[in-house]
């Protein structure tokens, strides 16, 4: 077929399904932040994403899968940003504060809102993919915290026993956050978490007796 014969012939558009899924998810971020996924219809999602209602299922299994995709995208961005912050932090207390920022810093407020929605879905209707994602996130943050503490041990700042507290420190920080979100017993989350960091640091300092 010559070039002249190709004139007027419509070429098939190749859609990058993974990229399209990502774009649809991000276009619906505002919907999830402003409401709850259980109250959002597929029609509303399709309208927000500027796609046909039936096209939604070409990219997502259900509404919960949409939330999962948004969380995955935002958490990847958050992880990259936090790794850079940790490299710039000058000492262990600054690094621990960076590590704890997720629970209270204003710039991550949108991520926390969507993450809470994701957690609600994962608790009520978990699947293997979501469990694997949660496990991967947990292992990443525990590795970060372990590296922070180990670096301070090697510098002679902390006792070697500090490594045994990696799990409990992370769980306690997350516990502060959950308590803050579900009760009225914590007035200032940032202050509570940073006071906890100060106490743990003082207890684990090399040469400090407990």
C-alpha positions as CSV (number, residue, x, y, z in Angstrom):
1,X,0.0,0.0,0.0
2,X,1.4,3.4,-1.0
3,X,1.5,6.5,1.1
4,X,-1.3,8.0,-1.1
5,X,-3.5,5.0,-0.3
6,X,-3.0,5.5,3.4
7,X,-4.5,9.0,3.3
8,X,-7.9,9.0,5.1
9,X,-7.2,5.7,6.8
10,X,-7.6,5.9,10.6
11,X,-4.7,4.3,12.4
12,X,-5.5,2.3,15.6
13,X,-4.5,4.2,18.8
14,X,-2.4,2.0,21.0
15,X,-3.3,2.6,24.7
16,X,-0.8,2.0,27.4
17,X,-3.2,0.3,29.8
18,X,-1.0,0.7,32.8
19,X,-0.5,4.4,32.2
20,X,-4.2,4.9,31.5
21,X,-5.1,3.1,34.8
22,X,-2.7,5.5,36.6
23,X,-4.2,8.6,34.9
24,X,-7.8,7.5,35.7
25,X,-6.9,6.9,39.3
26,X,-5.2,10.2,39.8
27,X,-8.0,12.1,38.2
28,X,-10.3,10.6,40.9
29,X,-8.1,11.5,43.8
30,X,-10.2,14.5,44.7
31,X,-13.3,12.4,44.9
32,X,-11.8,10.0,47.4
33,X,-10.4,12.9,49.5
34,X,-13.7,14.7,49.7
35,X,-15.9,11.7,50.4
36,X,-15.9,7.9,51.0
37,X,-15.6,5.3,48.3
38,X,-18.8,3.5,49.4
39,X,-20.7,6.6,48.6
40,X,-19.2,7.2,45.2
41,X,-20.8,5.7,42.1
42,X,-19.1,4.3,39.0
43,X,-21.0,6.9,37.0
44,X,-19.4,9.7,39.1
45,X,-16.0,8.2,38.8
46,X,-16.4,7.9,35.0
47,X,-17.5,11.5,34.7
48,X,-14.5,12.7,36.8
49,X,-12.1,10.6,34.7
50,X,-13.8,11.6,31.4
51,X,-14.3,8.0,30.4
52,X,-17.3,5.9,29.4
53,X,-19.0,4.2,32.4
54,X,-18.4,0.8,30.9
55,X,-14.7,1.6,30.3
56,X,-14.1,1.7,34.1
57,X,-14.0,-2.1,34.2
58,X,-11.4,-2.3,31.5
59,X,-9.0,-0.9,34.0
60,X,-10.3,-1.7,37.5
61,X,-12.0,-4.7,39.2
62,X,-14.1,-2.4,41.4
63,X,-14.0,0.9,43.2
64,X,-11.8,-0.6,45.9
65,X,-9.2,-1.4,43.3
66,X,-9.3,2.3,42.2
67,X,-8.4,3.3,45.8
68,X,-5.6,0.7,45.9
69,X,-4.1,2.2,42.7
70,X,-4.2,5.8,44.1
71,X,-2.6,4.7,47.3
72,X,0.1,2.8,45.4
73,X,1.0,5.8,43.3
74,X,1.0,8.3,46.2
75,X,3.0,6.0,48.5
76,X,5.7,5.6,45.9
77,X,6.0,9.4,45.6
78,X,6.0,9.6,49.4
79,X,8.7,7.0,49.8
80,X,11.0,8.7,47.2
81,X,10.5,12.1,49.0
82,X,11.2,10.6,52.4
83,X,14.3,8.8,51.3
84,X,15.7,12.2,50.2
85,X,14.8,13.8,53.5
86,X,16.4,11.1,55.5
87,X,19.7,11.6,53.5
88,X,19.7,15.3,54.4
89,X,18.9,14.8,58.1
90,X,21.9,15.6,60.2
91,X,21.4,13.3,63.2
92,X,19.3,10.5,64.5
93,X,16.7,12.7,66.2
94,X,16.1,14.5,62.9
95,X,15.9,11.2,61.0
96,X,13.4,9.8,63.5
97,X,11.4,13.0,63.2
98,X,11.4,12.6,59.4
99,X,10.4,9.0,59.8
100,X,7.4,10.0,62.0
101,X,6.3,12.9,59.8
102,X,3.9,10.8,57.8
103,X,1.5,10.7,60.8
104,X,1.1,14.5,61.1
105,X,2.8,16.6,58.5
106,X,0.3,18.8,56.6
107,X,1.7,18.2,53.1
108,X,0.8,14.5,53.4
109,X,-2.7,15.1,54.6
110,X,-4.2,13.9,51.3
111,X,-2.2,10.7,51.4
112,X,-3.3,10.0,55.0
113,X,-7.0,10.5,54.0
114,X,-6.8,8.0,51.1
115,X,-4.6,5.6,53.1
116,X,-7.3,5.5,55.8
117,X,-9.8,4.6,53.2
118,X,-7.5,1.9,51.9
119,X,-7.0,0.5,55.4
120,X,-10.8,0.3,55.9
121,X,-11.0,-1.7,52.6
122,X,-8.1,-3.9,53.5
123,X,-9.6,-4.7,56.9
124,X,-13.1,-5.4,55.6
125,X,-12.3,-7.1,52.3
126,X,-8.6,-8.0,52.0
127,X,-7.1,-9.7,49.1
128,X,-3.6,-11.1,48.5
129,X,-2.5,-8.1,46.4
130,X,-3.4,-5.7,49.2
131,X,-1.8,-7.9,51.9
132,X,1.4,-8.0,49.8
133,X,1.4,-4.3,49.4
134,X,0.9,-3.7,53.1
135,X,3.7,-6.1,53.9
136,X,6.0,-4.5,51.4
137,X,5.3,-1.0,52.9
138,X,5.8,-2.3,56.5
139,X,9.1,-4.0,55.6
140,X,10.4,-0.9,53.8
141,X,9.7,1.4,56.9
142,X,11.1,-1.1,59.3
143,X,14.3,-1.3,57.1
144,X,14.5,2.5,57.1
145,X,14.1,2.6,60.9
146,X,16.6,-0.2,61.4
147,X,19.2,1.5,59.2
148,X,18.7,4.8,61.2
149,X,19.2,3.1,64.5
150,X,22.1,0.9,63.2
151,X,23.9,3.9,61.9
152,X,23.7,5.6,65.3
153,X,25.0,2.4,67.0
154,X,28.0,2.3,64.7
155,X,28.7,6.0,65.5
156,X,28.6,5.2,69.2
157,X,25.5,7.2,69.9
158,X,23.1,4.4,70.8
159,X,23.4,1.1,72.6
160,X,23.4,-2.0,70.4
161,X,20.2,-3.1,72.2
162,X,18.4,-0.3,70.4
163,X,18.0,-2.5,67.3
164,X,15.7,-4.8,69.3
165,X,13.2,-1.9,69.5
166,X,12.7,-1.4,65.7
167,X,9.4,-3.1,65.6
168,X,8.0,-1.6,68.8
169,X,9.0,1.9,68.0
170,X,7.3,1.7,64.6
171,X,4.2,0.1,66.0
172,X,4.0,2.7,68.9
173,X,4.2,5.6,66.4
174,X,1.4,4.1,64.4
175,X,-0.5,3.5,67.6
176,X,-0.3,7.2,68.4
177,X,-1.7,8.0,65.0
178,X,-4.6,5.5,65.3
179,X,-5.4,6.7,68.8
180,X,-5.4,10.3,67.6
181,X,-7.7,9.6,64.7
182,X,-10.2,7.5,66.7
183,X,-10.3,9.1,70.1
184,X,-10.0,12.5,71.8
185,X,-7.3,11.4,74.2
186,X,-4.4,13.0,72.3
187,X,-4.5,16.8,71.8
188,X,-1.4,17.3,69.6
189,X,-0.1,14.3,67.7
190,X,3.1,15.9,66.6
191,X,4.1,16.8,70.1
192,X,3.2,13.4,71.5
193,X,5.2,11.5,68.9
194,X,8.2,13.8,69.2
195,X,8.1,13.6,73.0
196,X,8.1,9.8,72.6
197,X,11.2,10.0,70.3
198,X,13.0,12.2,72.8
199,X,12.3,9.7,75.7
200,X,13.4,6.7,73.6
201,X,16.5,8.5,72.5
202,X,17.5,9.4,76.1
203,X,16.9,5.8,77.3
204,X,19.0,4.3,74.5
205,X,21.9,6.7,74.4
206,X,25.3,5.1,74.9
207,X,26.4,5.4,78.5
208,X,22.8,6.1,79.7
209,X,21.7,3.6,82.4
210,X,18.1,2.5,82.6
